[in-house]
Amino acid sequence: MKIELIKKEGSLDTVSVDGIKLHSAYSPDREAQRFVDSLECPFTPSHVLVTGPALSYCADFLRKRFPKAKLCCVHYDSFFTEYDGAWDRSFLYKKDSCPSLSAEIYNYMGEEGIGSCLFASWKPSEKVFPDEYTEVWSEIKSAVIKGRNVLATMAYFSKRWTKNSIRFCLLSRKNAYIQKGSAPVVVCASGPSLKSSIPMLIENRKSFFLIAVSSAVRPLLENKIIPDLILSTDGGYWAKQHLSFAMENDYDIPLALPPEAACYGKEFSQTVVPLSYGDGCGEDLLKECGYPMTRAMRNGTVSGTAARLALDITSGNVFFCGLDLSPSRGFTHTQPNELEATNSIKDFRLATRETRLVPSGFQSPALDTYRDWFSSADFGGRLFRLSNGYSYSNSLGKTKDVDWDFFKKSNTGKLPKPNLVFTENKIGTEERKGFVMGVIKKHLHDEEWIKNIFPSEYIAMERAKGTQMENDCAQKINGKIQSFSLDIEKYLGSGK
């Protein structure tokens, strides 16, 4: 494929690919303006993404028409990346790249940005790059579907997460925060590869700080491996099941929880390390209720949150055991596993264990998403995937796969481990209820709270700004706020 830049005295440059021009030979700027003027956009976009914009003449006109939007583009060839000055973010499409283009778009825009993005294509490039055009728009479709699914999940669980945050502030009394150390941190997830490291975890236990995500708690405790910290971030039922084994067997292990995480009431008798995501309802509740906070990053998988938390609490290396992120024939988790123990009770002759486990060998969109995140994230060369010679079916980008010999060689000696500093809140339950309700009434109309409790309606309102639908969207949100406020009063026992 021959790409040729054509310079013409007294006129703007144009470009041709295999003899086909991608811009007007006479007035490429006027052509770009007509393209922008022709775009139909019945909403106010937060982002605009153009595929194959060639020399990017359209960017300046997009900026004038959509001054508040982030301008993005996808190039079909690296030749055009020299013309990126007018874009806020450019992507270069490469087939089978890691991370995928859909992952890069999602990581940049998020579900909110994708939900209010205007997508457009520079038509001349479609004809010259037909295969790239088809593949890029397939990647865009994947990003849109992912954003829609995440948004649907948020819309479904958002009120529950807020109630979990309120419950956290009512029940959590014994707390701690983490002081940074320099010793290695080992994080245990529950993928099948964790089993290979069990003997080595036992042998080297004194040399590292150990974080167990909730699903890895039972296999570790069954092997007499006591974590320094248990991390759970899920706001739903299943995470509570994973934590129940440690609680029922009287293991007094501190729990690291964001306020939106789900917990049984008895688990708040443990020491809780409140995790702060830096946004949303839980952040305001923790701050105004005076809880000590340890910074963390919200992520679709608890392992993502664990990775960033571990890197923050040590200046040393972080090693991940059980981070398979791939389909598995047989059990998807190292055994014993709390959910498997519960589900196996229902196995019988017509609904066998084998039938139940077969789907775990299929490709999973969720696992693909989590693997894309780990593959695209930059951990500064300090995060490693650790096993005892386990053969993984995938790679995780810059996150190297290492064995325990590597761990022993990189562990330079008796370095100080991260340390927990304990505190206690003695405010009574009734006093807490009144205070928490005051915080809620103070913030319920804040934009950040609306975005977290009513994510779908918030995006609809943002899209409607400057249109005839803006007032209707605002009224709908106000009605939902009033209804939710009454619901919370009943939940706290103060509404009659």
PyMOL commands that set and color helices and strands:
alter all, ss='L'
color gray80, all
select helices_A, chain A and resi 28-38+58-65+78-83+101-115+123-128+130-171+194-203+205-207+214-222+237-248+265-269+280-288+302-312+338-346+353-361+365-376+404-410+429-443+447-453+455-464+470-491
alter helices_A, ss='H'
color red, helices_A
select strands_A, chain A and resi 3-6+14-17+20-21+47-51+70-75+89-92+117-121+174-179+185-188+209-213+229-231+255-257+272-276+294-295+318-321+383-386+400-402+419-424
alter strands_A, ss='S'
color yellow, strands_A
deselect
rebuild
show_as cartoon
